[in-house]
Amino acid sequence: HMVSSGEAGRDIPGMMTRAADFLDNEFETGSSTLLSLLEPLIIVVLGGLVGLIVLSVMLPILQLNTLAIG
């Protein structure tokens, strides 16, 4: 639509620049929205990984403690 409008107004380069600016702005908005939605998911996944590492370190220590007592 933008190209045909540019042809009708005899300003194809200007319309292509406008279309490129519009699409660039739309991409920036969409990607920032997607990244803002992914941030909490990444935080939860990393928290789970840290918890798993802490559990894998603490579990053998606790098993040694119960072995020494029992």
N, C-alpha and C positions, 0 to 999 in steps of 0.2 A: 504494500500500500504506500509505503514511504517513497519507493522508487517511482511509482506512477504519479504520485503527487509532485515529486521533484521534476519529472518529465513535463508535467502540465505547467509547472511554474518556471521551467527552464533553469532550475538550480539543483541539478543532480548531486554535485559534490556537497553542497550545503545540507541537503536532505540526508545524504549518507552519513555525514558527520553527526547530524541530529540523531539518526537511528543508532549509530554506534554509541553515542553518549547515553541514550536511553537504555540500550541493552547492557552497557557496562554498569550503569546505576542499578538496574534490575538484578544483575548477577551479584553485585556487591551486597545488596540488601538480602538476597536469598542465601548467600553463603554465610553472612554474619548471623542470620537467624538460625541456620542449621548448626553452626558452631556453638552458638549460645545454648542450643538444645542438647548438644552432645557433651558439653562441659560437666554437668552433673553426673552423667553416665560414666564418664572417664574417671571422675573422682571416686565414685562408688567402686568401680573395678579396681582401681589402684589401692583403695582402702582394703578391699578383700584380699588382694595379693600381699599386702603388708601384714594383714592378720594371719594369713596362711603361713608366711615366713616366721612370724613370731610364734605361732602354734607349733610349727615343726622344730623350732629351737627349744621351746619350753617343755614339750611333751616328753622327750627323753630325760630331761632333768627331773621332772616330776616322777617318772617311772623309776629312776634310780633312787629317789627319796623313798618311795613306797617299798622298794626292794630292800633297802637298808633297815627300814622300820620293821617290816614283816619278816 
